[in-house]
């Protein structure tokens, strides 16, 4: 499939991103670069200097809301993309309301309980919608341990599944960005495979 065909398909698609930290911000940039038509992003947090080790923000954005800073940054990458920003801490009802019209949802939370919440919500409310989660990206090296697993029909997990963030194993840009791009790559693969009129 030629790039022009890929672009024609992707510009009609909508991807939801739950969380705009290390995974969410870097995944959003990858999707913007390849021309996904609409991104719906949600996060409640502000940019902190500690985020700059792995998140797609800049020093002059410290102290500002991540969702709005990310929208600004994505517009520099791709001014044609439509970005809908939600400044809130997501709960189950928010996920149902905000992401109902998405083609795919990408999970980008820090906390395990939030990951579990979105997995359960999507499985219950949107059983046919693909959900791509990240799990296990802390530290550095060990590239060969990072993988994408399809858990069931519509649930995909990117990462090594075991590397939890700790003082001895901090989240750093290289590994976090690899997993974020694995999520974006998985999303593109699903979106193109689901296009029945295109022969892959």
Secondary structure in CASP SS format (residue, H / E / C, confidence):
PFRMAT SS
TARGET T0000
AUTHOR 0000-0000-0000
METHOD secondary structure of the structure
MODEL  1
X C 1.00
X C 1.00
X H 1.00
X H 1.00
X H 1.00
X H 1.00
X H 1.00
X H 1.00
X H 1.00
X H 1.00
X C 1.00
X C 1.00
X C 1.00
X E 1.00
X E 1.00
X E 1.00
X E 1.00
X E 1.00
X C 1.00
X C 1.00
X C 1.00
X H 1.00
X H 1.00
X H 1.00
X H 1.00
X H 1.00
X H 1.00
X H 1.00
X H 1.00
X H 1.00
X H 1.00
X H 1.00
X H 1.00
X C 1.00
X C 1.00
X C 1.00
X C 1.00
X E 1.00
X E 1.00
X E 1.00
X E 1.00
X E 1.00
X E 1.00
X C 1.00
X C 1.00
X E 1.00
X C 1.00
X C 1.00
X H 1.00
X H 1.00
X H 1.00
X H 1.00
X H 1.00
X C 1.00
X C 1.00
X C 1.00
X C 1.00
X C 1.00
X H 1.00
X H 1.00
X H 1.00
X C 1.00
X C 1.00
X C 1.00
X E 1.00
X H 1.00
X H 1.00
X H 1.00
X H 1.00
X H 1.00
X H 1.00
X H 1.00
X H 1.00
X H 1.00
X H 1.00
X H 1.00
X H 1.00
X C 1.00
X C 1.00
X C 1.00
X C 1.00
X E 1.00
X E 1.00
X E 1.00
X E 1.00
X E 1.00
X E 1.00
X C 1.00
X C 1.00
X C 1.00
X C 1.00
X H 1.00
X H 1.00
X H 1.00
X H 1.00
X H 1.00
X H 1.00
X H 1.00
X C 1.00
X C 1.00
X C 1.00
X C 1.00
X C 1.00
X E 1.00
X E 1.00
X E 1.00
X E 1.00
X C 1.00
X C 1.00
X C 1.00
X C 1.00
X H 1.00
X H 1.00
X H 1.00
X H 1.00
X H 1.00
X H 1.00
X H 1.00
X H 1.00
X H 1.00
X H 1.00
X H 1.00
X H 1.00
X H 1.00
X H 1.00
X C 1.00
X C 1.00
X C 1.00
X C 1.00
X E 1.00
X E 1.00
X E 1.00
X E 1.00
X E 1.00
X C 1.00
X C 1.00
X C 1.00
X C 1.00
X E 1.00
X C 1.00
X C 1.00
X C 1.00
X H 1.00
X H 1.00
X H 1.00
X C 1.00
X E 1.00
X E 1.00
X E 1.00
X E 1.00
X E 1.00
X E 1.00
X C 1.00
X C 1.00
X E 1.00
X E 1.00
X E 1.00
X E 1.00
X E 1.00
X C 1.00
X C 1.00
X C 1.00
X C 1.00
X C 1.00
X C 1.00
X C 1.00
X C 1.00
X C 1.00
X C 1.00
X C 1.00
X E 1.00
X C 1.00
X H 1.00
X H 1.00
X H 1.00
X H 1.00
X H 1.00
X H 1.00
X H 1.00
X H 1.00
X H 1.00
X H 1.00
X H 1.00
X H 1.00
X H 1.00
X H 1.00
X H 1.00
X H 1.00
X H 1.00
X H 1.00
X H 1.00
X H 1.00
X H 1.00
X C 1.00
X C 1.00
X C 1.00
X C 1.00
X C 1.00
X C 1.00
X C 1.00
END
